[in-house]
Amino acid sequence: MRFQAGSISKLVLSIVVLELAERQELHLQEPIVRWLDRAPPQWRTITLHELLSHTSGLGHWGDIPGLPPILATPPPRDELVALIADAALVRAPGDGWHYSGPGFLVAALVVEAVSRRPYGDVAAELVFRPAGMLETTSGELPIGRPDVATGHHEGRPLHVHPSFADIPGSGDLWTATEDLIRLNQALRAGQILLPTASARLWTPHATFRGASEEGGDELIRLAAYGYGTFLGTIKGQDARINPGDNPGYQSLLAYLPDKDLDVAVLCNEDAPSVNAALDELPLG
């Protein structure tokens, strides 16, 4: 079955950007205004590095005037991008970590500007096909197909708004558990990126104050952020963590280096469904 994978989409976008950087089609440390002609003045110094590490100063959905904290019914893409562009930054670019789904949408716009193709086509070419992810798509809404799980909220069916397919790189991924495992293994095997590039996904570009910035329960603790990836622990074991949470679905992709263990959880029910699955994970 295929599920909506939420912010695991951010890992895929980070891989796409790193691959384009390897090909020297873009540069992580250059301001994004080089590729986005209509970028507002407050974006003039923001770089791809800052977008991928949530240090750009862009806010999350609830920080954007006109948008709710949980984006259940996104407006059309042009309207959404305009709202993001009009919003003030929550902090100066490079001045600390602030989670930003809009920042990853902006990074996907850079990918489209560089490649002159829809983001989903680029992700398929650079990530899905090399990793053998046959059941994974981006930029599509597969609801209604027999192999696609319907999302639920408090036990009741919840249908995904079509506009989620138009938020590339932030929460538009549909996938299966087997494909997520293939993605993790392909990254470590060097099938998608050179090892020096994939290591940047797991380098702590931003660290959190205290024990955890979010997810501070006993099952998952988050201590730092790389590119599209949290670094922390799962049930006390060091882990690279890619959580996802969209209306009706919750997901998790992780790798525990000390155990050489990949973990993929896809749920068609709101939180705390991932935690319920992790309760069953034997790590003794």
Protein Blocks (a to p, Z undefined) as FASTA:
>chain_A
ZZdekjmlmmmmmmmmmmmmmnopacfkbcfklmmmkbcfklmmpcfklmmnopnopacf
klpghiafblfbccdfklmmmmmmmpccfbdehiacaddfklmmmmmmmmmmmnopafkl
mmmmmmmmmnopakbcehiafehiakbccddeehiacdddfklmmmghklmcccdfklmm
mmmmmmmnopmbcfklmmmmmpcfbccehjbfghpafkbccfbdcehiacddeehiacdd
dddddehiacdddddfklopacdddddbdcfklmmmmmmpccZZ
